[in-house]
């Protein structure tokens, strides 16, 4: 089976989802959040690539819109929350320490 760009990108999304679940089991919330964002982003990009649309953005709401996915207001807020926590989990934010301030309950994975 051919491994075109869409299929490879979807495989990367699956790997990020697996990594997120592993990090969640290890109680490593900040890295779990990073992998959740990457899994969603790459899944949306895989869908777009399957339609021959190659886009360079990390904004989940933009990707969902480009893929013609209708999202509820609650879903849009969830995407915004993922992006916010993805950024906070990777960069210095005054008054926030991702190694201390995240709790395992902050990551809604089973």
N, C-alpha and C positions, 0 to 999 in steps of 0.2 A: 504494500500500500504506500502510495506517495506521501511524503511528509512535507507538504507545502507550508507556507507561512502561517496560515490559519491553524492548521493541525499542530504545528510546533508551538505556537503561541498558547493554544489550549492546553497542551501538555505542560508548559511552564506554569499556567494557572493552576493545574492540578497539583504540581509539585509545591507551589506556594500554599495551597490549601492544606496539603499533607503536613507541611512544615508548621503552619499555624496550629493545627491540631496537636502536633508534637510539643510545640512550645506551650500550649495551653495545659497539657498534661504535666509539663515540667514546672508549671506555675510561673512562666516567664512572660508576663502580660505585654511588656513593651515590644518584644520581638514578635509575639503573636499578632499584635495589631498591625505591625509592618506587613506581615505575610497575608493577613486578611485583605488589606488594601491592594496588595499586589495581585492576589487571586481574582478579586473583582475587576480590577483594571485590565488584566490580561484576558479574562473571560470576555469582556466587552470588546476588546481589541481583536480577539479571535473571531468573534461574530462579524465585526466590520471587515476584517481581512477576507472572510469567506464570501463577502459581497464585493471584493476588490476595492475596498476603501482602506487606505493606509493613512493613519492619522497619528500625529505626534503631540499628544496631550496626556496629562495625568489626571485631569478633572473627570471624576466619575459621572457627574451629572451631564457633562458635555458629551461624554462617550455614550451614555444611555440615550440621550436625545438624538445623537447622530445615528444610532442603531434603531431609531423609531420605537423605542421601548417606552410605553406609557407607564409612568410611576405615580403612585398616590403621593399626597403631600407628606405622609408619614415615611414613605420610602425615600423621598427626596431628603428629608431631614436625616434619615439613617445614613445616606451616602455622605451628607455633609459632616455628620459625626465621625464616620470612618476617616474622611480626609483630615479632619481636625486632629483626631487622635494619632493618625499616621504621622502627621507632622510633629506633634508633641513627643511622640515616641522616638523620634530620630534626631531632633535638634534641641539645643539649649533654649529653654524658656525661663525667664526670670521667675523665681519662686516655685518652680516645678522640677522635680527630680524624677525622671522616668524609672529609675532603679528603685526608688522608695515610694513614690506617690501612686503608682498603679496598684490596684488590688486585683487578685484573680477574678473576682466577681465583675470587674469592669469589662471582661471579655466574654461575650455571650456565646460561647461554644459549648457543645455537649461533650 
